[in-house]
Structures are given as C-alpha cells and as structure tokens.
Amino acid sequence: MNAWFKAIAGVAVGLMIAATVPARADRVRYQGVVDLSAEVGPLRAEHHHDWGRASHVATTDPFAADNEYSYLRLLDRVTGTELFRRSVPALTHIWISPDAKYVVGISNVMFLNPYQLVVFSRSGDRLLERNLVGAPGTSQSVTNWIEWYKRPVPQMKIGEDGTTATLSVEDSHGGLRQFQFPAVH
C-alpha cells in the first residue's frame, strides 16, 4: 500500500507542476528609463518613462495628473504644435495608425503598471486601456514582465465598422489579439 501511495502522490505532484503557468523569477524590480517615438505623415508620437522614479510615487493611477514619470505626447512636426500630452503607463512600443487617427501604446512591463495597452485619438481622448496580466496566451515573470505581443515590433492594424474600431496586435505566438473601442469620426 505504501508503494502505491507514493506512486499516486508522485503522479499527482507531476501533474500539478505540469499544469502551472510558466513564470520566471526576477532578480531585481523593473527600473527602466525608456524614450520611444513613432512617425506617420506630419505626426510624431513620443513616450518617456522613468520607472526608477515611479516606484517612489504614491499614485497607482498612471493616468493621474500627478504622474510625472511617464507621458505620451503627439506633435505636429510641420507646425511644432503639441496636439496632446497625457500621463500614461510605462510603454515599450508606440504606433500611429496609417490614417493618423489613433495612437497606440503597448507594454511588456508589469511592475507598477496596471495597463499594457492604451489607445488615444489624435485629439488626446483615451479610447481604451487594458490590463493583460493573466490573459490567455500570455506568460509572465513573477513581478516585472508580461509577454503578450510579438517582439520587438508586432504587426498592428485598426479596422473600423461604424461606431466600433478594432485594433489587431500580433501576439507572441504569431496570432492576432483583437481589442474593440469607440471609433473616431
């Protein structure tokens, strides 16, 4: 009976280990300083975040006015006019749609970063924010990273159907993740 119990327990432990979500340990917390830009036609989007500063700030809302450690801004390169500047989560890639109606920010940062996807209109209206931690088809480290989009640069596109826009982002497995939000007209 004892050998039978050990065999069953061994199989049970093996199944529990096999069924767990893969996670990688983090040696230190994320403290990245990142500057990104993207251009389409006369528009230039710029993002900056300093996550070393973020860990010393009390706000947990990356969109709050007191977020001075991370921003996204959109500029008209011809006139030099700043079209908008918004506080945002830490982003690791930004993209402007070919029709210049939308600015998309995506992120693989999880530490102090409640959203890994944001979409803004050209006028600076926030149309979508999404937390992808724990979403199907993602993997993550213990605290710092989430892998959900193809790196370094995923394919992205936005289609519109009436009042709804659909953002498609190439995932880390080569498929497309789709996100809907209000279309801008």
C-alpha positions as CSV (number, residue, x, y, z in Angstrom):
1,M,0.0,0.0,0.0
2,N,2.9,2.4,0.8
3,A,4.4,2.0,-2.7
4,W,1.1,2.5,-4.3
5,F,0.5,5.7,-2.3
6,K,4.0,7.0,-3.2
7,A,3.3,6.3,-6.9
8,I,-0.1,8.1,-6.9
9,A,1.4,11.1,-4.9
10,G,4.3,11.3,-7.4
11,V,1.9,11.4,-10.4
12,A,-0.3,14.0,-8.6
13,V,2.7,16.2,-7.9
14,G,3.9,15.8,-11.5
15,L,0.5,16.8,-12.9
16,M,0.3,19.9,-10.6
17,I,3.8,21.0,-11.8
18,A,2.9,20.5,-15.4
19,A,-0.4,22.4,-15.0
20,T,1.1,25.6,-13.6
21,V,1.5,28.8,-15.6
22,P,5.1,29.4,-16.5
23,A,6.8,32.2,-14.6
24,R,10.3,33.4,-14.5
25,A,11.9,34.8,-11.4
26,D,13.0,38.5,-11.3
27,R,16.4,39.3,-9.8
28,V,15.5,43.0,-9.3
29,R,12.4,45.2,-9.8
30,Y,12.0,46.9,-13.1
31,Q,13.6,50.4,-13.1
32,G,13.8,51.2,-16.9
33,V,14.2,54.6,-18.4
34,V,12.7,54.5,-21.9
35,D,12.3,57.0,-24.7
36,L,10.3,56.0,-27.8
37,S,9.0,57.7,-30.9
38,A,6.9,56.9,-33.9
39,E,6.0,59.0,-37.0
40,V,3.3,59.0,-39.6
41,G,3.0,61.8,-42.1
42,P,3.3,65.1,-40.2
43,L,2.7,63.5,-36.8
44,R,5.3,62.4,-34.3
45,A,4.4,60.5,-31.1
46,E,6.8,60.4,-28.2
47,H,6.8,58.4,-25.0
48,H,9.1,58.7,-22.0
49,H,9.0,56.7,-18.8
50,D,11.4,56.6,-15.8
51,W,10.3,53.6,-13.7
52,G,13.0,54.3,-11.1
53,R,11.0,57.4,-10.2
54,A,7.7,55.6,-10.5
55,S,8.4,53.4,-7.5
56,H,8.8,56.4,-5.3
57,V,5.4,58.0,-6.2
58,A,2.2,57.4,-4.3
59,T,-0.2,57.3,-7.3
60,T,-1.4,54.0,-8.5
61,D,-3.3,55.6,-11.4
62,P,-0.9,56.0,-14.4
63,F,-3.4,58.5,-16.0
64,A,-3.5,60.8,-12.9
65,A,-2.2,64.3,-13.2
66,D,0.5,63.7,-10.6
67,N,2.2,61.1,-12.8
68,E,5.3,62.9,-13.7
69,Y,7.3,59.8,-14.5
70,S,5.6,58.6,-17.7
71,Y,3.9,60.5,-20.6
72,L,2.8,60.2,-24.2
73,R,2.6,63.2,-26.4
74,L,1.7,63.8,-30.0
75,L,3.3,66.6,-32.1
76,D,2.6,68.1,-35.5
77,R,6.1,68.1,-37.0
78,V,5.2,70.8,-39.6
79,T,3.9,73.4,-37.1
80,G,5.7,72.2,-34.0
81,T,2.4,72.2,-32.2
82,E,1.9,69.8,-29.3
83,L,-1.5,68.2,-30.0
84,F,-1.7,66.4,-26.7
85,R,0.4,65.3,-23.7
86,R,-1.1,62.6,-21.4
87,S,0.2,60.7,-18.3
88,V,0.3,57.0,-19.2
89,P,1.6,53.7,-18.0
90,A,5.1,52.5,-19.0
91,L,5.1,51.7,-22.7
92,T,7.6,49.6,-24.6
93,H,6.3,50.3,-28.2
94,I,4.2,53.0,-29.7
95,W,2.4,53.1,-33.1
96,I,0.4,55.7,-35.0
97,S,-2.3,54.3,-37.4
98,P,-1.6,54.9,-41.1
99,D,-4.6,57.3,-41.3
100,A,-3.2,59.2,-38.3
101,K,-6.4,58.9,-36.3
102,Y,-5.1,56.7,-33.4
103,V,-2.0,56.4,-31.3
104,V,-1.4,53.0,-29.7
105,G,0.9,52.2,-26.8
106,I,1.7,48.7,-25.8
107,S,3.9,47.4,-23.0
108,N,5.5,44.2,-21.6
109,V,6.1,46.0,-18.2
110,M,4.1,44.6,-15.4
111,F,5.7,46.2,-12.3
112,L,3.6,49.1,-11.0
113,N,2.0,49.1,-14.5
114,P,-1.7,48.2,-14.4
115,Y,-2.2,48.5,-18.2
116,Q,-0.3,47.0,-21.0
117,L,-2.3,48.6,-23.8
118,V,-3.6,52.1,-24.4
119,V,-5.3,53.8,-27.4
120,F,-5.7,57.5,-27.8
121,S,-7.4,59.6,-30.5
122,R,-5.4,62.2,-32.4
123,S,-7.0,64.8,-30.1
124,G,-5.8,63.0,-27.0
125,D,-9.0,61.3,-25.9
126,R,-8.3,57.9,-24.2
127,L,-10.3,55.3,-26.0
128,L,-9.0,52.1,-24.5
129,E,-6.9,50.8,-21.7
130,R,-6.3,47.1,-21.0
131,N,-4.6,45.1,-18.3
132,L,-3.3,41.9,-19.9
133,V,-1.9,40.2,-16.9
134,G,-3.3,36.7,-16.6
135,A,-4.9,36.9,-20.1
136,P,-5.0,33.6,-22.1
137,G,-1.8,33.0,-24.1
138,T,0.4,35.3,-22.1
139,S,3.4,34.4,-20.0
140,Q,5.0,36.5,-17.3
141,S,7.8,36.8,-14.7
142,V,7.0,37.0,-11.1
143,T,6.7,40.8,-10.9
144,N,8.3,42.6,-13.8
145,W,7.4,41.3,-17.3
146,I,4.5,40.0,-19.3
147,E,4.9,38.6,-22.8
148,W,1.8,39.1,-24.9
149,Y,2.9,40.7,-28.2
150,K,5.5,39.8,-30.8
151,R,8.7,41.5,-30.0
152,P,10.4,43.6,-30.9
153,V,7.8,45.0,-33.3
154,P,4.4,43.4,-33.7
155,Q,2.2,43.9,-36.8
156,M,-0.8,46.2,-35.9
157,K,-3.8,47.4,-37.8
158,I,-7.1,49.1,-37.0
159,G,-10.3,48.5,-38.8
160,E,-13.5,50.5,-38.4
161,D,-17.1,49.3,-38.6
162,G,-19.5,52.1,-38.0
163,T,-19.0,53.3,-34.4
164,T,-16.6,50.5,-33.4
165,A,-12.9,50.3,-34.1
166,T,-10.9,47.0,-33.8
167,L,-7.2,47.0,-33.0
168,S,-5.4,43.9,-34.0
169,V,-2.0,43.2,-32.4
170,E,0.3,40.3,-33.4
171,D,0.8,38.2,-30.3
172,S,3.9,36.4,-29.2
173,H,2.7,33.2,-30.9
174,G,2.1,34.9,-34.3
175,G,-1.7,35.1,-33.9
176,L,-3.8,38.3,-33.7
177,R,-5.2,39.7,-30.5
178,Q,-8.2,42.0,-31.1
179,F,-9.5,44.8,-29.0
180,Q,-12.5,46.9,-29.6
181,F,-13.1,50.6,-28.7
182,P,-15.1,53.5,-30.0
183,A,-14.2,54.7,-33.5
184,V,-13.3,58.3,-34.1
185,H,-15.1,60.1,-36.9
